Amino acid sequence: MRGSLLREIVVMAVTTIRTQKMRSGLTILGIVIGITAIVGMTSLIRGFDESLRDTIREIGPDTIFVAQFSGMSFMSGADFDELLKRPTLTPADARAIERQAESIAQVNITIGEGGGPGSTRSRLFYRGERTKLLSITGTTHDYPDVFHVTIEQGRFFTEGEVSHRRRVVVLGQTPYQALFPNVDPLGKTVRIGNQPYTVIGVIGPRPGIGSLDAGQDDIALIPYSAHSKQFGTRVTRSRRGRLQFLMIAAVPHEGVAREDAIRDVTEVMRIRHGLRLDEANDFDLITQDAALRLWDQVSSATFLALVAISSIALMVGGIGVMAIMTISVKERTREIGTRKAIGARRREILWQFLLEAVFLTAIGGVLGILFGSGIGMGVHYATEFPVSLPWWSFAIGIGFSATVGIVFGIVPAVRASGLDPIEALRYE
């Protein structure tokens, strides 16, 4: 195509948009909304994705988690009613893994952590102050090593304090700042429910998703033996089954292959649960790789849903583009007839109107990219939510908008190129 014709088409498109501001704006609104959604949500999903992967990797590639069930069971299509019938894990399971699995060096127990069914939630009291509801987590002495938590003040409880059910507590950042903003907490006595506990330490901020506060510091850590004595087994029963939030973390000896460690843990658990050779596991084993695969499925499904929803807005925008281009062809019938009468070929008319449509949708694409990027960065600065703006999201935005222009602009362009010049010149 000649450069002069291309310049003429661009000038015509700009002139059309300038003279029909309201109509052109409404026409590209769907494109802008669709591309804004794609770019904005992609920036948030990608930022969350990268931060979550970093958080999962911090736990360690070889650590094996044993749970009654997990998200992996749901993703594999297991029935929730059947999952609730699984036997709950116990501290005795953890002790058996520690004694019988030769490849395992450390075994940690956490009871009651989280915010869902089976978790332990309570307030801490100190003199006239109290905290909001916190996760009261029972665990073992090696919690800081297994979960890579730093001790900011004092110390963590010892193996002897766990075995003797000592009422000692290590505070997370939230209870520490709520109860002891300007006071040394070490040695102070706080109440958890109606039981007194001596503060022996404070942990540093726990890993979260980027800088986002997801409540990961709303925690108080006590020996799991004291937790069981005060709160019992914390089994949530329903007509469908029961659920207890107890997690076992097994760390292999250095140099041991993870597959060997998984096999050892699996054998111990199957023997304890009395499973036959032909029966499936009635517990879940979670590794770093499995967690990342699970997240890959979730994030992929989320992105596809985003594209599907955004495509609706793009389709609406495309219909608007086709409508305005059809009106434009009708309004410029005499112009088309004149151009054909002085020698314009059918192909040139086709390209003129098709490129006008693409130019119109490209404006919507650029505006959508700017708005989407602005929304992503705005959310980041306002909430510290992690954001990532990959280059391919911009390419998708431009590609989608151009595709909409071609698909929905081709019919009006073909109609314009097919007009009979004599009939077009007679059009009033």
C-alpha positions as CSV (number, residue, x, y, z in Angstrom):
1,M,0.0,0.0,0.0
2,R,1.3,3.4,-1.0
3,G,2.5,5.7,1.9
4,S,0.3,8.5,0.7
5,L,-2.8,6.4,0.8
6,L,-1.9,5.2,4.4
7,R,-1.4,8.8,5.5
8,E,-4.8,9.7,4.0
9,I,-6.5,6.8,5.8
10,V,-5.0,7.9,9.1
11,V,-6.1,11.5,8.5
12,M,-9.6,10.3,7.6
13,A,-9.8,8.1,10.7
14,V,-8.6,10.9,13.0
15,T,-11.1,13.3,11.4
16,T,-14.0,10.9,11.8
17,I,-13.1,10.4,15.5
18,R,-12.7,14.2,16.1
19,T,-16.0,15.1,14.4
20,Q,-17.9,12.2,16.0
21,K,-16.4,12.4,19.5
22,M,-19.5,11.1,21.4
23,R,-20.2,8.3,19.0
24,S,-16.6,7.2,18.7
25,G,-16.1,7.3,22.5
26,L,-19.1,5.1,23.1
27,T,-18.0,2.8,20.3
28,I,-14.5,2.1,21.8
29,L,-15.9,2.0,25.4
30,G,-16.3,-1.8,25.3
31,I,-12.8,-2.1,23.9
32,V,-11.4,0.1,26.7
33,I,-13.2,-1.9,29.4
34,G,-12.1,-5.2,28.0
35,I,-8.4,-4.3,27.6
36,T,-8.4,-2.5,31.0
37,A,-9.7,-5.7,32.7
38,I,-7.2,-7.9,30.9
39,V,-4.1,-5.7,31.7
40,G,-5.2,-4.6,35.2
41,M,-6.2,-8.1,36.4
42,T,-3.2,-9.7,34.7
43,S,-0.9,-7.3,36.6
44,L,-2.5,-8.3,39.9
45,I,-2.7,-12.0,39.2
46,R,0.9,-12.1,38.0
47,G,2.1,-10.1,41.0
48,F,0.3,-12.4,43.4
49,D,1.6,-15.4,41.5
50,E,5.2,-14.4,41.7
51,S,5.0,-13.5,45.4
52,L,3.1,-16.7,46.3
53,R,5.7,-18.8,44.5
54,D,8.5,-17.1,46.5
55,T,6.6,-17.7,49.7
56,I,6.2,-21.4,48.9
57,R,9.8,-21.8,48.0
58,E,10.9,-20.3,51.3
59,I,9.6,-23.3,53.1
60,G,12.1,-25.6,51.5
61,P,12.0,-27.9,48.5
62,D,12.3,-31.1,50.5
63,T,9.8,-30.6,53.3
64,I,6.9,-33.0,53.2
65,F,3.6,-32.0,54.8
66,V,1.0,-34.6,55.9
67,A,-2.6,-33.5,56.2
68,Q,-6.0,-35.1,56.6
69,F,-6.8,-33.5,53.2
70,S,-5.8,-30.5,51.2
71,G,-6.5,-28.5,48.0
72,M,-4.9,-31.3,46.0
73,S,-7.8,-33.6,46.9
74,F,-10.4,-31.1,45.7
75,M,-8.5,-30.4,42.5
76,S,-8.4,-34.2,41.8
77,G,-12.2,-34.3,42.0
78,A,-12.5,-36.0,45.4
79,D,-15.9,-35.8,47.1
80,F,-15.9,-33.5,50.2
81,D,-18.2,-35.9,52.1
82,E,-15.6,-38.7,51.6
83,L,-12.7,-36.5,52.6
84,L,-14.5,-35.7,55.9
85,K,-14.6,-39.4,56.7
86,R,-10.9,-39.7,56.7
87,P,-9.3,-40.3,60.1
88,T,-7.9,-37.1,61.7
89,L,-4.1,-36.9,62.2
90,T,-2.8,-37.1,65.8
91,P,0.5,-36.3,67.5
92,A,1.1,-40.0,67.7
93,D,1.3,-40.1,63.9
94,A,4.1,-37.5,64.0
95,R,6.0,-39.5,66.7
96,A,5.7,-42.6,64.6
97,I,7.1,-40.9,61.5
98,E,10.0,-39.5,63.7
99,R,10.8,-43.0,65.1
100,Q,10.2,-45.3,62.1
101,A,11.0,-43.2,59.0
102,E,14.8,-43.5,58.8
103,S,15.1,-40.8,56.1
104,I,13.4,-38.1,58.2
105,A,15.5,-35.8,60.4
106,Q,12.9,-33.5,61.9
107,V,9.1,-33.8,62.5
108,N,7.0,-30.8,63.4
109,I,3.4,-30.6,64.5
110,T,1.1,-27.6,64.2
111,I,-2.4,-27.8,65.7
112,G,-5.1,-25.2,65.3
113,E,-3.4,-22.8,62.9
114,G,-5.5,-21.0,60.3
115,G,-9.0,-19.4,60.3
116,G,-11.3,-22.2,59.1
117,P,-13.1,-25.1,60.7
118,G,-10.8,-27.0,63.1
119,S,-8.6,-24.0,63.8
120,T,-8.3,-22.5,67.3
121,R,-9.2,-18.8,67.7
122,S,-9.0,-16.9,70.9
123,R,-8.0,-13.5,72.4
124,L,-5.0,-12.7,74.5
125,F,-5.5,-10.5,77.6
126,Y,-2.9,-8.5,79.5
127,R,-4.1,-6.3,82.4
128,G,-6.8,-4.1,80.8
129,E,-5.8,-4.7,77.2
130,R,-6.9,-7.5,74.8
131,T,-6.2,-8.5,71.3
132,K,-8.5,-9.3,68.4
133,L,-9.2,-13.0,67.7
134,L,-5.9,-14.7,66.9
135,S,-4.8,-18.1,65.7
136,I,-3.7,-20.0,68.8
137,T,-1.2,-22.5,67.3
138,G,0.2,-25.5,69.2
139,T,3.5,-26.7,67.8
140,T,6.8,-28.3,68.6
141,H,10.2,-26.7,69.5
142,D,11.5,-26.9,66.0
143,Y,8.9,-24.6,64.4
144,P,11.3,-21.7,63.7
145,D,13.7,-24.1,61.8
146,V,11.0,-25.8,59.8
147,F,9.1,-22.6,58.8
148,H,12.1,-20.3,58.7
149,V,10.7,-17.9,61.3
150,T,13.1,-15.5,63.1
151,I,13.1,-14.9,66.8
152,E,12.9,-11.1,67.3
153,Q,13.0,-11.1,71.2
154,G,13.6,-13.8,73.8
155,R,13.6,-17.4,72.7
156,F,11.3,-20.2,71.5
157,F,10.1,-23.0,73.8
158,T,12.3,-26.1,74.3
159,E,11.6,-29.7,73.8
160,G,11.4,-30.2,77.6
161,E,8.7,-27.4,77.8
162,V,6.7,-29.2,75.2
163,S,6.9,-32.6,76.9
164,H,6.0,-31.1,80.3
165,R,3.1,-29.1,78.9
166,R,4.5,-25.8,80.1
167,R,2.2,-22.7,79.7
168,V,4.6,-20.6,77.8
169,V,3.8,-18.5,74.7
170,V,5.7,-16.9,71.8
171,L,3.9,-13.9,70.4
172,G,3.4,-13.0,66.8
173,Q,3.7,-9.3,65.8
174,T,0.0,-8.6,66.1
175,P,-0.5,-9.5,69.8
176,Y,3.0,-8.1,70.6
177,Q,2.1,-4.7,69.3
178,A,-1.4,-4.7,70.7
179,L,-0.5,-5.7,74.3
180,F,3.1,-4.4,74.7
181,P,3.6,-1.4,72.4
182,N,6.1,0.3,74.8
183,V,6.9,-2.5,77.3
184,D,9.3,-5.4,77.3
185,P,7.0,-8.5,77.0
186,L,9.4,-11.1,78.2
187,G,8.4,-12.6,81.5
188,K,4.9,-11.0,81.5
189,T,1.9,-13.2,82.1
190,V,-1.0,-13.1,79.6
191,R,-4.2,-15.0,79.5
192,I,-5.3,-17.1,76.6
193,G,-8.9,-17.8,77.3
194,N,-8.9,-18.3,81.1
195,Q,-5.4,-19.8,81.3
196,P,-2.2,-17.9,82.2
197,Y,0.8,-18.1,79.9
198,T,4.3,-16.7,80.4
199,V,5.7,-14.7,77.4
200,I,9.1,-16.1,76.5
201,G,9.6,-14.7,73.0
202,V,8.4,-12.7,70.0
203,I,8.8,-13.9,66.4
204,G,9.5,-11.5,63.6
205,P,7.1,-10.8,60.7
206,R,6.1,-14.1,59.0
207,P,6.4,-14.5,55.3
208,G,3.3,-13.2,53.4
209,I,2.3,-12.5,49.8
210,G,4.5,-9.6,49.0
211,S,3.9,-6.9,51.6
212,L,0.2,-7.7,51.8
213,D,-1.2,-8.1,55.4
214,A,-3.2,-11.3,55.1
215,G,-3.3,-11.9,58.9
216,Q,-0.1,-14.0,58.9
217,D,1.1,-12.3,62.1
218,D,-2.2,-12.8,64.0
219,I,-0.8,-15.7,65.8
220,A,0.4,-16.9,69.3
221,L,2.5,-20.1,69.5
222,I,2.3,-22.5,72.5
223,P,3.5,-26.0,73.0
224,Y,1.1,-28.4,71.3
225,S,0.9,-30.4,74.5
226,A,-0.4,-27.4,76.4
227,H,-2.7,-26.6,73.4
228,S,-4.2,-30.1,73.5
229,K,-4.7,-29.9,77.3
230,Q,-6.5,-26.6,77.1
231,F,-8.4,-26.9,73.9
232,G,-8.8,-30.6,73.5
233,T,-8.5,-32.3,70.1
234,R,-10.3,-29.4,68.4
235,V,-12.3,-31.7,66.1
236,T,-15.1,-30.1,64.3
237,R,-17.9,-32.6,63.9
238,S,-20.8,-32.4,61.5
239,R,-23.4,-34.8,60.0
240,R,-20.9,-35.4,57.2
241,G,-17.8,-36.1,59.1
242,R,-15.1,-34.3,61.2
243,L,-12.2,-32.0,60.5
244,Q,-9.2,-31.1,62.6
245,F,-6.5,-28.6,61.5
246,L,-3.4,-30.7,62.4
247,M,-0.5,-30.6,60.1
248,I,2.7,-32.7,60.2
249,A,5.9,-31.4,58.6
250,A,8.7,-33.9,57.9
251,V,12.1,-32.7,56.9
252,P,14.5,-35.3,55.4
253,H,18.1,-35.8,56.4
254,E,20.5,-33.8,54.2
255,G,21.4,-35.7,51.0
256,V,18.3,-38.0,51.2
257,A,16.3,-38.0,48.0
258,R,12.8,-36.5,48.4
259,E,11.2,-39.5,46.7
260,D,12.8,-41.8,49.4
261,A,11.5,-39.6,52.2
262,I,8.0,-39.5,50.7
263,R,8.0,-43.3,50.4
264,D,9.1,-43.7,54.0
265,V,6.4,-41.3,55.3
266,T,3.7,-42.9,53.2
267,E,4.6,-46.4,54.5
268,V,4.4,-45.3,58.1
269,M,1.1,-43.6,57.7
270,R,-0.5,-46.4,55.7
271,I,0.6,-48.9,58.4
272,R,-0.8,-46.7,61.2
273,H,-4.1,-46.3,59.3
274,G,-4.4,-50.0,58.6
275,L,-4.7,-49.6,54.8
276,R,-4.5,-52.7,52.5
277,L,-2.4,-52.7,49.5
278,D,-5.3,-52.1,47.2
279,E,-6.6,-49.1,49.2
280,A,-5.8,-45.5,48.4
281,N,-4.2,-43.2,50.9
282,D,-6.6,-41.6,53.4
283,F,-4.3,-38.7,53.9
284,D,-2.6,-36.1,51.7
285,L,1.2,-35.6,51.2
286,I,2.1,-32.1,50.1
287,T,5.5,-31.0,48.7
288,Q,6.7,-27.7,47.3
289,D,6.3,-29.1,43.7
290,A,2.8,-30.3,44.4
291,A,1.8,-26.9,45.9
292,L,3.2,-25.1,42.9
293,R,1.4,-27.5,40.5
294,L,-1.8,-26.9,42.4
295,W,-1.4,-23.1,42.2
296,D,-0.6,-23.5,38.4
297,Q,-4.0,-25.0,37.9
298,V,-5.8,-22.4,40.0
299,S,-4.0,-19.4,38.4
300,S,-4.5,-20.8,34.9
301,A,-8.2,-21.3,35.5
302,T,-8.4,-17.8,36.9
303,F,-6.7,-16.3,33.9
304,L,-8.9,-18.2,31.5
305,A,-12.0,-17.0,33.3
306,L,-10.6,-13.4,33.1
307,V,-10.1,-13.7,29.4
308,A,-13.6,-15.1,28.9
309,I,-15.2,-12.3,30.9
310,S,-13.1,-9.6,29.2
311,S,-14.0,-11.1,25.8
312,I,-17.6,-10.3,26.4
313,A,-16.7,-6.6,26.8
314,L,-14.5,-6.9,23.7
315,M,-17.4,-8.5,21.7
316,V,-19.7,-5.7,22.8
317,G,-17.1,-3.2,21.7
318,G,-16.7,-5.0,18.4
319,I,-20.4,-4.9,17.7
320,G,-20.2,-1.1,18.4
321,V,-17.3,-0.8,16.0
322,M,-19.3,-2.7,13.3
323,A,-22.3,-0.5,13.9
324,I,-20.4,2.8,13.6
325,M,-18.5,1.7,10.6
326,T,-21.7,0.6,8.9
327,I,-23.2,4.1,9.6
328,S,-20.0,5.7,8.4
329,V,-20.2,3.7,5.1
330,K,-23.8,4.9,4.6
331,E,-23.0,8.5,5.5
332,R,-20.0,8.5,3.1
333,T,-21.7,6.7,0.2
334,R,-21.3,9.7,-2.2
335,E,-17.6,10.1,-1.1
336,I,-17.0,6.4,-1.9
337,G,-18.7,6.9,-5.3
338,T,-16.6,9.9,-6.0
339,R,-13.4,8.1,-5.1
340,K,-14.3,5.1,-7.3
341,A,-15.3,7.5,-10.2
342,I,-11.8,9.1,-10.2
343,G,-10.0,5.7,-10.2
344,A,-9.9,4.3,-6.6
345,R,-9.8,0.5,-6.8
346,R,-12.1,-1.7,-4.8
347,R,-9.1,-3.0,-2.7
348,E,-8.2,0.6,-1.7
349,I,-11.7,1.3,-0.5
350,L,-11.6,-2.0,1.5
351,W,-8.3,-1.2,3.1
352,Q,-9.5,2.4,3.9
353,F,-12.5,1.3,6.0
354,L,-10.8,-1.7,7.5
355,L,-7.8,0.3,8.7
356,E,-10.2,2.9,10.1
357,A,-11.8,0.2,12.2
358,V,-8.5,-1.1,13.3
359,F,-7.3,2.4,14.1
360,L,-10.4,3.0,16.2
361,T,-10.0,-0.2,18.2
362,A,-6.3,0.4,18.6
363,I,-7.1,3.7,20.4
364,G,-9.3,1.7,22.7
365,G,-6.5,-0.8,23.2
366,V,-4.0,1.9,24.1
367,L,-6.4,3.6,26.5
368,G,-7.2,0.2,28.0
369,I,-3.5,-0.6,28.5
370,L,-2.9,2.8,30.2
371,F,-6.0,2.5,32.4
372,G,-5.2,-1.2,33.3
373,S,-1.6,-0.3,34.2
374,G,-2.8,2.6,36.2
375,I,-5.3,0.5,38.1
376,G,-2.6,-2.1,38.9
377,M,-0.1,0.4,40.1
378,G,-2.8,2.3,42.1
379,V,-3.8,-0.8,43.9
380,H,-0.1,-1.5,44.6
381,Y,0.6,1.9,46.1
382,A,-2.7,2.0,48.1
383,T,-2.5,-1.5,49.6
384,E,1.1,-2.8,48.8
385,F,-0.5,-5.6,46.9
386,P,2.2,-7.2,44.7
387,V,1.9,-6.2,41.1
388,S,3.7,-7.3,37.9
389,L,3.3,-5.8,34.5
390,P,4.7,-8.3,32.0
391,W,5.3,-7.1,28.4
392,W,3.1,-9.8,27.0
393,S,0.0,-8.4,28.7
394,F,0.5,-5.2,26.6
395,A,1.0,-7.3,23.5
396,I,-2.2,-9.2,24.3
397,G,-4.0,-5.9,24.7
398,I,-2.9,-4.5,21.4
399,G,-3.4,-7.9,19.6
400,F,-6.9,-8.3,21.0
401,S,-8.0,-4.8,20.1
402,A,-6.5,-5.1,16.6
403,T,-8.2,-8.5,16.1
404,V,-11.6,-7.0,17.1
405,G,-11.1,-4.2,14.6
406,I,-10.3,-6.7,11.8
407,V,-13.1,-9.2,12.6
408,F,-15.9,-6.6,13.2
409,G,-14.6,-4.1,10.6
410,I,-14.4,-6.4,7.6
411,V,-18.1,-6.6,6.9
412,P,-18.6,-2.8,6.6
413,A,-15.3,-2.5,4.7
414,V,-16.5,-5.2,2.2
415,R,-19.8,-3.4,1.9
416,A,-18.1,-0.1,1.2
417,S,-15.8,-1.6,-1.4
418,G,-18.7,-3.3,-3.2
419,L,-20.8,-0.1,-3.8
420,D,-21.6,0.7,-7.4
421,P,-20.1,4.1,-8.1
422,I,-23.0,5.3,-10.2
423,E,-25.6,4.3,-7.5
424,A,-23.3,5.8,-4.9
425,L,-23.1,9.2,-6.7
426,R,-26.9,9.2,-6.9
427,Y,-27.3,8.6,-3.2
428,E,-28.9,11.5,-1.2
